[in-house]
Amino acid sequence: MIHSERLVREFIELVSIDSPSFGERTMGDYLKTQLAALGLTVEEDGAGSCLGGNCGNLYAFLEGRKDLEPILFCVHMDTVEPSAGKRAVLDGDGVIRSRGDTVLGADDCAGIVAILEALRVIHEQNLTHRPVEILFTVAEEVYCKGAKQFDFSKVRSKEAYVLDLSGPVGSAACQAPTILSFTVEVHGKASHAGFAPQEGVHAIQAAADAVAGLSMGKIDEHTTLNIGNIHGGLATNIVPDLCVLSGEIRSYSHEKAMEVAETVQKQFESSAHAVGAAVDFDIQIGCRAYETPLSHPVIRRFETACRTLHLPSSLHQTFGGSDNNILAEYGISGIVLACAMNQCHSCTEYTTVDELVRISELTKALMISED
């Protein structure tokens, strides 16, 4: 049985730890201590120094039945802003919120505490379990930068459960998109806007023309395009010689995302050429699209565990990225489990005691599964 009071107590403690992206040191130290006490071997990599942060990814392993294949459980240690000074408030109805001036951090403290509690119950009750691998990543909230630094040759598992999704426990995502960001620099020529505007090349005009020629939002059933930031110019009496824009493309098809990026680049180049400007275009791929087949054992095991716990199960798509996108690139088939987080990335984020218990039970059931 899950120890609900201990679970809630530890969740509140985890929330109180400041753990922004690139600042996960205190959280990492706490987790290393807890994992070692439960008999897991723990290693920290050098992702922190590579990324300019203060903590690396944590990898832990727990020996289990040698006739069963290992399974990887993955969560991230960082939280989005505003997060400094987070405090959890437990209401009388079992809802846990922040004080309203920060996020709660259930994303991903709910996943962290579920893994720790499942491991504790297995340890205390001496339950037979399969080999378990744990990966606590840093900098997930900034396009999974931490997981990209991890050496996946250490991982034995071919299947994974990533605890990092909103929705009722028992739901999971088996498909996620490519997410890429782009930056466009439009270079014109400065001149006095009053005395010699004809001698200038208006970078903002070229950029505006390009944006006007693009379709924003949902451009087909599986793909979106957004330009979310634009700045340029020095003063109202100077023809601007630089305009910088940044945007994002998401698609369930990686090839389609790259096609849209090419279309965006060509549109800016065409608009710039028309007025004598030039363009620098840069793409960064945050994560690549994946789809785990519904017939895959990692999904069947999840559905069996849900039935055992009398949890309604459902599989669906998500249009957000997670560390599971990175695992898929390394041949690890996984799904992303809903894990007691609601209204994430906002100061109204909340969880409930009942849902924390459910995700802990589900995590334990997956760890001891013989399927």
N, C-alpha and C positions, 0 to 999 in steps of 0.2 A: 504493500500500500504506500502511496505517496504521503509524505508527512507535510500536510498543507500549511501548518503554522510555520514550520521551518522554511518551507518553500517561499512563503510570503515575506518572511523576515529577511531571507537572503536576497530576494528580489529588491526589496526596499534598500538594502545595503548596496547592491550593485548599482541601482539608480543614483545613489549619492556619490558615486565615483565619477569625477569628470573624465570623460574619455572621448574628446573630439578627434576627428580625423587628424592623424599625425601626432596625436598627444595621448596615446593609449597606455603609457607606461604603468600607471598605478593599477589599471585594470589588468594588464598583463601580469604584473607581479602577484596580484590577488589570485588569478587563475592558476598560475604555476604552483602556488602553495597548495591550493585546493586539490588540484589534479595529482600532485605528488603524494598527498596524504591518502588518496584513494588508490594508490598503487600503480598509477600510470607513469610511464617514462615520458618526459617532457623535453622538447627542444625549442629554442627560439632562433629564428633565422635573422639575416641581416637586412630585412626589408626596410626597417626603420631608418638606418643610415643611408640606404640607397634613395629613399624618398624624402629625406630631410625631416623625418619624424624621430620619435624617441623610443619606439618599441617595434619589435619585429613580429611576424606571424608566429603563432605557437602551434606546434604539432605534438600530439600525444598519442600513445598507443597502449592498449590494454589487451594482454594475452587472453585468448578464449579457446573454445573448442576447436581443436585442430582440423576436425572434419568439416568445418563450416568456413565459408569464405568471409573475409573481413568486410565490414561496411564502414564507410566514412560518414561522419556527422560534421557539418560545417556551419559556423555562425561567425558574425563579425563583431569586433569589439568597439568600433567607433559609433558615434551618434552625430546626427546633424545639429546645426545651430538653430535657435539659441539653446545652449546646453549647460553653460557654466552655473554651478550651484543648484543643479537639479535636486528636487526633493519629492518623494512620493507621498501622496495623501490617500489613506485608505478610508473610503466612505463606509457607512453602516450597511449599505446594500452590497458590499463586496466589490465595488468598483474602485480601481486604483488610478488616480490621476496625478498630474503635476500640480504645483501651486498656481499654474496659469501663466507664469512669466517665462517658462522654458518648455521644451519638449519633455515628455516623461522619460523617453529612452527605452520603452518596451521594445522598440526597434534598435538594438537587438538583444536587450537584457532578458527579455522573455525567453528567447531561444537559448541564451547562455544558462539561465537558471534551470531550464528544463533538462538540459544535458547534465548539469551538475547533480540535480536531484535524482535523475534516473541512475546515474553512476553510484550515488550514495546508497540508494535502495538495493541495487544489485550487490554492492559491497556488504551492506549490513545483513542482508538476508542470504548471502552466499548463493545467489542465483546463478545457474548455469547460463552462459551467454556466449555469443560468437565473438571472434576478435573484433575489437572496436578501435577505429582511428578517429581522432578528433582534430579538426583544424579551426583554430580561432584566428581570423584574419584582421589585419589593420586596413584602414583607408578604403573600406568597401564603398562608403557613401560618395566617394569621388571616383566613380567609374571603375571600381574594383581594382584599384592600383596595388593594393597589398597582395591579393591573390596572384596577380601577374608576376610578382617577384618571387613567388614560392617555387621551390624545387620539387616538382611533382614526381620525380623519380623515387622519392621517399615513400610514396603512397602505394600500398598493396591492393587497396580496394578498387573494384571495377564499378561499384555502385555507391551512390551517395544520397543522403538526405540533407538538404540545406534548410535550416529553420529561419525563414526570413520573408514572411508573407502575411498580409492582412487577410481577414476573413475568419469564419468560424473554424475551430479546430476540427479536422476531418476533411478540409478542402486543401487542394494542392495544385500547383502549376506545373504543367509538363511541357510547356512551350513558351519561349520568350524571344524578344526581337534582338536584332543587331541595333546597337545605339552608337551612332557616330556624331562627333561634333566637328564643326568647321569654322575656320576664321578666314575672312576675306579682307585684304588690304587693297584699297583702291588709291592709286598714286596719281595725282594731277600735278598742277603747277600753280604756285602762289603768285598773285599779283594784287595791285591795289583795286579794290572793288568799286571805287568811285572814279578814279582817274584812268585806269587801264584794265577794265574787266576783260576786254577782248584779248589781252595777252595771257590770261590765266587759263588753266584747265580745271574745271570745277569737279573735284572728286566726289562731293556729296551728290551733285546732280547725276553723275554716272551711277553711283550706288543706288540712288532713289529709282532711277529708270530700271535698273536690274531687278530690284525688289518688286517693282510694279509689274514686271513681266513674269513673275513666278507665282505659282499657286501655293498658298499657305494652308496649313491645317492638314486635314485628312485628304490625301491626294489619290488614294485608292483604298480598298477594303483593309489592306494590311500595312499601309505606309503613311507616315506623317512627316511633314516638313515645317520647321519653325525658325525664323530669325528673331532672336530674342534680345539682341543688344546692338546698338549702333552709336558711334560717336566720331566726331571729326571737326575740324576747323579750329581756328585760334581766336578770331575776332570777327565782328560783323562787317568790318571794312576790309577784310582780306578774302580773296577767292581761295577757298580751302584746297590745300594740296594733298590732304590725306583724309580718308574715311575708312574706319575699321568696323566691320560687322562680324557677329558670331551667331551661329545657329546650330540646330540639331536635326538629325534625320533618324527615324526609327522605322524598322520594317521586319516582319517575320521572315523575309527573304534577304539574306546578306547581299546577294547579287542585285536585288532591286534597290537596296540602300545605296550601293555603290553607283548604280545607274543614276539615281536621283542626284547624288553628289556631283557626278559628271555634268548633269544638266545644269545644276546651280553654277558650277564653275564656268561653263560655256556662256551662260546668260550674263554673268558679270564681265567676262572677257569681251563679249559682243557690245555691251553697253559702254564699257570703258573705251573700246576701240573707236566707237562712234564719235567721241569727243576728244580723242587723243590722249586718253589716260591709260594707265597700265594696272595690272592686277597680280597680286600674290595670293595664292589659294592654298590653304593647309588643312588637312584632314587628320583627325585623331579618332581611332576606333576604340570606343569604350568597352564594348563587348560584342560578341558575334551571336547570331541567332542559333537556336537549337530547338529540337523537338524530340521528346522521349516517347516512343510508341506506347500506346495504351496496353499492349500485350507484354510489355517488358517486365521481367521478374521484379524490378525495383518498385513497379507500380502494383503488381499483384500482391507483393508482401505488405505494402502499405494498406491495400484494401482489406486484406485478411486481418491485419492488426486492428483496423477500424471496426470490422465486424465483431471481433473478439471483445472490444471495449464498448460495443453498442453505439458507435459513433457513425452518423451518416457520412459517407465519403463522396467526394466529387472531385473531378479533374477538369482543369480549364486552362486557358491561355492567360498569360499576364503580359502587359505591355511595358513592364519595368524590367530592368536588368538586376542580376544578383551574382554572387560568386558561382552559382551553378552554371552560368554562361562560360566561365573560365574553366570549370571542371570538365565541361563537355569538350572544350578544345583539346583536352588531354586524354580523351577517350574514356572518361568516367561518366556513366549514365546516371542521372539523378533527377529528382523532382524537388520543388520548393514547397515546404510545408507551411501552412498557416499556423502561426504560433502565438496566439493571444496578444496580438498588437492591432490597434484600431486607430484610425485617423492619424496615421503616421506623418511625420514631417510637419507637425503643427503643434501649437501649444495646447490644443484640445485632445491630444493623444491620450488613450487610456487602455487599460486592460482590466480583467476581472480575476478574482481568486479562482472561480470555477474553471475558467479557460486555462489558467496557468496549471491547474491540477491536470486538466485533460491533456495538454501538450506534454506534460511530464510523463503521464501514463503512456501516451502514444510513443514517446521516445524510448521509454523503457521496453515497451512491447517489441519495438523494432530491434533493440539491442539483444533481446533474448530469443528472438524469432529463430526457428529452425528451418524456415522456408528458404 
